[in-house]
Amino acid sequence: MGPLGQFADAGYGYYFFPKLEGEISNRMKFRGRDVLVWSLNNYLGLANHPEVRKADADAAAKYGMGSPMGARMMSGQTVYHEQLEQELADFEHKEAAYLLNFGYMGMTSIIDSLLDRNDVVVYDSDAHACILDGLRMHIGKRFVYPHNNMEKFEHQLIHAQKVTAQTGGGILVITEGVYGMVGDCGDLKGILRLKEKYGFRLLIDDAHGFGTMGKTGAGTSEEQDVMDQVDVYFGTFAKSMAGIGAFVASEKRIIKSLTFNMRSQIYAKSLPMPMVIGSLKRMELIRNHPEIKDKLWVIVHALQSGLKEKGFNLGRTQSPVTPVFFEGDPTAATQVVADLRENYGVFCSMVVYPVVPKGVIMLRLIPTAVHTLEDVEYTISAFSEVRKKLDEGKYGTGGIPLVADKY
């Protein structure tokens, strides 16, 4: 059953595959109870923005979910797909962009398409699963460096350069903009200081940075003022855009190459019209209403500063992603989460070993533009009470009994 599946019977429907019901917002229902939700990547609150809902509904009414039929290359091309690509390219200050049906498969396919057996990849140890799965298909060499460790990064570049000197290939460096589990950012400036010396190309996965980071929301590369030095930029619609799909932006010749080589797109149905037209509306709101992102950051700063003032350990986050670290075992973790949900009405996600070290509990909070300062104040109070119980040893002996849902 694997590391997660072994707990399926005990945790299904509660810790795994929980059913949140109602309108996507800061408050929803869980098992019939109202809960304050901190587990949705709806950063900008666009999931239920009235203009977004109308655009989605109007497009679905006009075109249905089946249009366009077929893959882009064969029969699935539309003027709206092209318009969205151009808007995304302009937003990221790139020559061109290409739409992807899904972020996960898109990133995997990008890596596969950019590389051949002579090329070498150097990547961060905390890379997302979609990057790791893409690297599994690479039959050339790859070298990993400890997360954001620039000294070790250069050591791996030296190894990579020795290989490419023999193969005639190139070096691709892959990092994330925002690391979605603990919220810190890839050291893009540190990486790029070595670019000229080692002649690599840089691909960044900015799933959590697109829409949230930078002056205009163009992402972590804008935040760190290196947009012009990033060779290939990847963003997803599943977070700030509150939708489905993704995109890759780069110079025209690279996008042209990807367009004709990404198997996950060539052999897949085109992104449905409602999602494309709906994404155009989402882009319009991101560009023209910076106050939405500003509201997000008001909540982020209030939550993170408030938790820190109470002595909570938030690790090294530099983004809206807000991890809160406690000491305890997985049994205590399940009880902490259950106590928060059942007795305080606070719904958040937990992370335990092997994602974090043994003896560590991480609760991850995702603030959004639809949260309120009252939500923040209440959550900090609830966390303070739960921490007191944890410190007093009131968790960890038997667990709170739960009835798992049937499959």
N, C-alpha and C positions, 0 to 999 in steps of 0.2 A: 504493500500500500504506500510505501514511501514515508518521508519524514512528516508530512502533513496528514496523509490518509490514515495513518495508524490511530489518529485521534478522531476519526470521522464519526464514529458512533456516539461519542460523548459530546462532541462539539458542533455537530451538524445542525444548522438552523439557528445557532446562537453565536458561536465564535467564528464558524465557517458558514458561508452562504446565508447570512442573516437577511431577513426580508424587511427593508425599510419601505413604508407605504406613505402615500399622500404626495402632495406637490413637492418637488425638489426645492428644499429651502433650508433655513437654519433649524427649523422645527418640523419633525415628521413623526410618524408613529412606528413603534417597534413592539410587536406582540400586543397590540391594542393599547399601548401606553404612549403618551406624548413624550418625546425625547428631544433634547437639544443636540443636534448632530454636528460633529466635528470630523467626519470621515469622508466627505465628498470633495473631489477636486474641482468643484464648481467655483473656482477662484473669483471670477468677476461677477458671479451671480447671474450669468446669461441664460442658464437653463430655463428659467421662468420669466425672463424679461418679456414684457408684453409685445414689443416690436419683433423680437426673435420668434416668439410663439406664433405670431401672425404670419411672419414670413415663411416659417416652416409649414404652417397649415395651408396657406394660400398656394404654395408650391406643390404640396401633396395633393390638394384638390385639383390643380390644373394638370399635373403631370403623372400623379400616382407614384408609387415607390418603385415601379418597374422601369421607368424611363431614366436614362437611355438604356436600351437593351444591347447587350454585348460588351466586349472589351473595348477600350478606347481606340486601339489600333485598327479594329475591324469595323465597328459600327456604333461605338459609344462616345464619340466626340461631340461636344456642343460648344456654342459660343460662351456659355456660362462657365464651363470648365476652364476655358482659355482666359476668361476675364478674371476669375478667381486666382489663377496662377500668376497673371500679370500683377494683380494687386498685392499678392504675397511677395513676389519678387521685389516690387518697389518698396514695400514695407521693410524688407530685410536688406535693402540697398544692394541687391544682386541683379545680375543680368536676366536671369530666368528662374522659373520654379516649375515643379511638376507635382500634381496631386497624387496622393497615395490612398488606397482604400482603407488601410489600417496602419496605425503607427508601428505596432510590433512587427508585423510581416514586412512593412515598408523598410524599416531600419535593417532588418536581416537581409533583405534583398539588395539594398544599397551597398552594404559591405560586400556581398557576393559579387555584385556587378562591377565594383570599382577595382577589384583585385584580380591578379592572376598568380600563378605558382611562383613567379620570380619576385613578387612584392613581399614586403615585410610590414607587419602591423605592430605598433607599440600602443598599449592601452592601459587605462587606469584600473587598478584592482577592484574598485567598487562599481565597475560598469554594470549597467542594467542587463537583465536576462536577454533582451532582444539583441544586444550587442554581442553577448557571449554566444548566442545561437548563430548569429551571422558569422562569427569567427570559427565556429565548428565546421563551416563549409569551406573555409580557406585552407588550401593544401600547401601553402607556403609557410614560412616561419612567422611566429608571433612572440612578442615579449611583453610581459606585464610588469608594471612598476607599482610600488605601494602608493596608496591613495594620496595624490597631491604632493608626493615627495619628489621635488625637482632634482635633487642630487641623484637619486636612483633612476629618475626619468632619463637624465642625460647618460647614465651608464648603459641603459637599455638602447638608447639611440646609437651609442658607439657600437654595440653588438649588431644592431640593425644595419648600420652603415657598412660594416665588414661583410655582411651577407649580401647586400645589394651591390657591393663592389664586385662580387663574383657572379651574381645572377643578372646584373644589368637592370634590375627592377627598381621600384621606388619604395618610399616609406610613407605609410599612412598612420597618423596619430589620431586616436579616438578618445574623446573625453565627453563628459556630460557638462551641460551648463549648470543646472541645479540638480544635485543628487537628491532624488525624491524621498529617500528613506530618512536621512538625517538633516537634510536641508542646506548643507553647505554647497559652495559653488566650486566648479573646476577652476584651477589656477590658470586661466587662459593667458594672462599676461606672462606668467612664468614660463608656460609652454612656448609661447610665441617668441620669447627672447632667444630661443635656441633654433628657431625656424630657418633663418638664413644660414647658420653654421652647418646644419645637418640636412637642409634641403627637403624637408618633409612636407606633406599636405595635411591639413587639419580638418577633421570631421567632428562636429559637436552635435550631440543629442540634447536638445534644449526643450524637452517635453514640458518640464515644470517651469521653465524660464520664459517661454513664449507667452506674451500677454501680461506677465507679472513683473518682469525685471526690465530695467532701463527706463529712460525718460519717457519714451513713447510706448513702451511695452514690447519693443522689438526683441527683447530677450537679454540673456546674460552677456552676449558679445557687445551689445549696446551699453549695458551696465558697466562693463570693464573697458569700454572705448576701444574695441578691437574689431569692429564689424568688418572693416576692409581687409583684415588679415585672415579671416576664417574662410577656408576654401569651400567647404560644404556644410550648409546649415540645415538641420532637421528640426521640425516642430510638429506637434500633434494637435488635433482638434478636440481631443478627449478631455482636456483640462480646462484652460481658460476659455476655449471656444464652446465648451459644453455640448459637444457633438461627437460625430464619428468621422474618422479620416485623418490625414496627415499631409505633410508636404516636404519636399526637399528643394533647397534653393542654392544656386551656385552660378558659375559662368555658363554661357550658352552652350559651349561645346561639351561640358560635363553633363549638363541636363539633357542634351541631345543624346549622348551616349547612354545615360541611364534610361531614357525613354525607350530606347530600342533594345535594352538588355535586361531590365528588371523583370525577372520571371513572375514575381508576385503580382505585377501589374499587367504584363502582356497577356497572361493566361487567366485573368480575373475580370469579372464584370465591372463596368465603369461605376464610379461613385454615383449613387442615386441623385436625381435632380433636386429633390427637396433639401438634401444635405448640402449640395453645392450652392443653391440659391440662399438657403439659410445661413451658410457660412459667409456669403457676401454681406448679408445684414450684420452678422457678428463682427466682421472686419470694419464695417462702417462705424459701428458703435465703439470699437476699440480705438479707431483713429480719431473720431470726432468728439468723444466723451471721456477725456482723461480723468474726469472726476470719479469715474467708476473704479479705476485702478487706485486713485488716491484714497477712496473709501476703504478698499481692501487693506491698504497699508496703515490706515488709522487703526483698524482692527488688529492687524499684525503687531504693530508697535505696542498697543495697549495690552494685548495678550502676553507677548513675550516679555515686556518690561515688568508687567504685573507678576508673572510667574517668577522671574528672576529676583524681584524684590522680596518675594516670600521664600527665597532660598532654593528654588527648584533648579535642577541641572538640565539645561537645554542643549548641552553639547556645543557644537560649532555651527549651528544654523546661521545662514546669511540670507534667508529667503522666507516666504510665508510658511513653509513647512516647519512645524513646531514639534520636535520630539521632546518628551519629558522622561527623564531616566530615574528609575528607582532601583533599590536593591531587593532581590527576592527571586524565588524559583518559579517555574511555570505554574505550579499549583496556586501560589499566592497571586500570580498575575491573573489567572482566570477569576479569582475571587474579587480582586480589585476591580476588574472590568465589570463583573456582574453586579457588584455593589454600586458602582457608578450608574449603571443602567437601571437597576431595579429600585434603588433607594434615593438616587439623586436626579434621575432622568437625564443623564449625560451619556451620550453615545460616542465612543471613540474607538480606535483600533489599537490592538496590542501587538507587540513584537517581542519574541523571546528567542532563546538559543535554538538553532545555530545562527540566526541572523545577527544577533548581538551576543556578546560573551556570556558564559554561564554565570548565573547569579545576578544578571541584569534584566530588568523589565523596562521596556520602552513603550510608552503610550504616545501615539502620534496624533497630533491635532492639526487640522487643515482649516485655518481661518479663511473666510470669504467676505465679499463685499456685502452680503446680505445678513451677516451677523451684526449684532448690536453691542454697544459697550455694556449694556446690562447682561447680555450673554457672557461677555468676558468676565465681568465681576462675579457672576454666579459660578462660573466654571472654576475660577481660581479658588473660591471658597470651598467648593466641593472637593477639589484636588487637595486642599490643605487638610480637610477632615479625613480623607482617605489615607493620606500620607501618615497622619497621626496614628490611625489604626494599624497601618503596616509597621510603623516603628514600634508599636506596642505589642506586636506579635499576634494580632487578632486574625490574621489571614494565614493560610498555609496548612491547615489541619483538616483535611477531608474535603474541602471545597464546598461551594454552594450547589446543592443538587439542582440539576436542570433536566428537563425532559426534551430530548432531541426531536426535531421534526422527522417525520418519515420521508424516505426518498421518493 
